[in-house]
């Protein structure tokens, strides 16, 4: 076959052509010698000229019907003995993308994979080398922009392929390929020069230029396979694949014509191994075209259907299809199987699965598609196939119903609203006609059954034109009030939940929306088709990643992840951090709970992390990476990490200033857990405001450790109230410190000696007056009173203080301890009087719900009473209720100490995780 450069130029009769001295003009005039006279004045590549003219010219001069076809092509006009193409499961189809073909080493790896396939017959579809398609598009862009650098750019294309070929091939094969490459580049230079002169290129010319990348990669791979001794043919799919452009940057395959041409091609080149070009095809008029961006997968599916292949394997650089974008959800998992419908839905909603139309050709013949990683051959990949109800596991649980999640960002929501829409035929038609006229792509539509409004999502880049078109189309209706508004909500995203088995499975929607609500995500619009393959929600773009992680976690595809901020790494906070460290692995492995401590702050310094603090070294990190404490910045850092949908701040201090921030944190969607009593025992109005906010939102506020450390006091009280019991009285020893003191204040021991012993053992605060004053017990009493429904202030609780009046003004704890023995006589007398009556002294708090009051006092109890039988620092609380009137319900156990208090906080954290979706 002759090259165009070698042919005799035919000069157009146009005077413009005859006057030109540009060497490429003879070529250009030859291309258009059969066009209408005056074609130049209408534009070299305008509508008046079609590629068909070029085709006809070349045919008349004896050329093959390809425009500038590679010289490696052999004319299909040759006649040989007719051979029928075998079809069926003997064929295995492989498709290798640009990344797989990116270097000579990778092309050799592809050849090795093809050679190792035991299938009887193999069809291999390849993309252009990595980045080459972009380089080719750039050539066209530069040429039509009259940018002279297109010449150096095409030299770069030539050099890339020449160097690759020299590394991959040798001898005669290398010489043949380089000869073909030289000819192709010469022809492309001539065509690009013509485009440069015209300043414009039709889509057909552009497609023809861009398609060369696939031609070259297919040729190199075919030579590499032949070098190993395996007979092999390469196919220019423009000879076989016929498609009809449909607009909207899409094409429809003509399967009947393509099948005829495939039979004809195979008659000329029967082979057991065929290397075919992806991405490129021809129109019915033999005009070169493409399957558009990412169309090589589509090529593989079409050819797989034409060959009735056993399987189509798409080779890429990932291990398979993920349950969510792994860049957004680090715990995303590889899916073993997907149904055709699931893959279809995911590709539509932006998941990096396949070309959206790839699934259509193979579905007809139930040909499985397998996604595999060329860089990890041990990974089995993901199979996309027809699935029946019994497939993909025996479980019918929610997690097996939902397969994956996908998102689309940079959208806007358009809402057309008005009472005049209800029951009026044609309103929706008018809306979407206007949208169609501006060429906008509608991603999702939602309409309420009241017909009061229609909303739909479009790309952010197109919403301006859509809004203007709707305003113009409905101007009269808006002025008359039949429509109230055309509203645009910017910066939206779509979250799609996909799963074939969601159909007819109750609870999927409820679980999804519960997960979003608990992550404090507001849903703007919802859509679900009757097929129930996906549930689509529109939400704020800033919430998208958090929503994706919350939904993914909730359906057990990954751990329920909590971003945790610890405030106050003192005795209790430090103990909690150690407990979290020791239990983290077990929680992940057995309970799917991932607790990430994102920050630790004290009153002076704090440490922050984007991925989670290494709890094995948190004390060292406090010294190495500490920065100045800033509680607002701390809360913002922990909460605004989009990779973790749920945030909890754990306040291990006794600081009123920290407690005063709870309301704002809860309002922002941050959960709060604390043993700090200041918020719930502070001003009644603030407490009621806090509890009201908690009840009205999905944000949780847990404070079990405020009353009983690790004992279930608050939860027991709530359980009684929620089941309809009536609380009559709550009485208990609420202070582990005072429990220890009065359990040991017996015989002849003095009160000051017992207090000194308790201080030495670490049972008291650094200043024992904080315990002996009774204020801590009073705070616990007021918390329980308020939980029981009483509206009391802390000042309403009479408290018996054990700090002698003269010692309350002591300047230090040491001074207090030195002077305390002087006041032993009073308490010794009370103890002796009680013992004489067969009783003991106990420091108790009482909530008298019947009389709506509370008190804290030193009381005497008979030695057989449960309160008299305590030991150590145990607490005991007795609930007298309508159900437990004669025999109170008693909760007893350790009520003080860092270990049990931290354990109580830890229990609240796990309860929160359970509420957020962790398996219980």
Secondary structure, DSSP 8 states (H G I E B T S, - for coil): ---GGGS-----S-HHHHH---TTHHHHHHHTTTS-TTTGGG-TTSTT--HHHHHHHHHHTT--SSTT--TT---TT----------STTEEEEEE-TTTTSSHHHHHHHHHHHHH---SEEEEEE--STTHHHHHHHHHHHHHTT-TTHHHHHHHHHHHHHHHHHHH--HHHHHHHHHHHHHHHHHHHHHHHHHHHHT---HHHHHHHHTHHHHHHHHHHHHHHHHTT---EEE-GGGT-BEEEEETTEEEE-HHHHHHHHHHHHHHS--SEEEEESSEEE-TT--EEE--TTTHHHHHHHHHHHHT-SEEEEEESSSS-BSS-TTT-TT--B-SEEEHHHHHHHHHTT-SSS-TTHHHHHHTTT-EEEEEETT-TTS--EEEE---TT-S-S--SHHHH--EEEEEEEEEEEEEE-GGGTT-TTHHHHHHHHHHHTT--EEEEEE-TT-SEEEEEEEGGGHHHHHHHHHHHTHHHHHHTSS-EEEEEEEEEEEEEE-GGGTT-TTHHHHHHHHHHHTT--EEEEEE-TT-SEEEEEEEGGGHHHHHHHHHHHTTSS-EEEEEEEE--SHHHHHHHHHHHHHHHHHHHHH-EEEEEEEEE-SSEEEE-SS---TTSHHHHHHHS-EE--HHHHHHHHH--TT-SEEEEEE-S--HHHHTTHHHHHHTT-EEEE---HHHHS-HHHHHHHHHHHHHSS--EE-THHHHTTS-HHHHHHHHHHTT--EEEEEEE--HHHHHHHHH--TT--HHHHHHHHHHTT-S-SSTHHHHTSHHHHHHHHHHHHHTT----GGGSEE---S-GGGTT-SSHHHHHHHHGGGHHHHHHHHHHHHHTTEEEEEEEEEETTTTEEEEEEEEEETTSGGGG--TTEEEEEEEESSSSSS-EEEEEE--SHHHHHHHHHHHHHHHHHHTT---
